[in-house]
């Protein structure tokens, strides 16, 4: 029993050490990223997770929550998209396809606090530039698209 426990301990240590080597590799983008996104009249926080690695790029899933404003109307949004990122060194081209739910905050009078109106489901189609060195945490994004006309993002990779 003692030999089995020692063998299991060393097996666990070797598997953990091997998996960390790939996770922090200097040749690939890190698998999880959080960034703040400032767009034209919008601000949101996003989380990305790497779904697949290809020979010429990566596929990320993205989830974000934030606020938007349009002529004295304030609202909130939630978005889901898939991002395909190409490039090998620090400069990457990224494409986003997805959908966002966009609703507005409603106030009827000073007594009633109001609520959240029924919103619209809108498409996300973005094209942008991403600066991120493989194996490094800093992320900078800039681009154009249907989500917020233009956007600027700064964030960090977690893992």
Buried (B, 14 or more C-beta within 10 A) or exposed (E): EEEEEEEEEEEEEEEEEEEEEEEEEEEBBBBBBEBBBBBEEBEBEBBBEBEEEEEEBBEBBBBBEBEBEEEEEEBBBBBEBBBBBBBEEEEBBBBBEBEBEBBBBBEEEEEEEEEEEEBEEBEBEBEBEBEBBBBEEEBBBEBBBEBBEBBBBEBBBEE
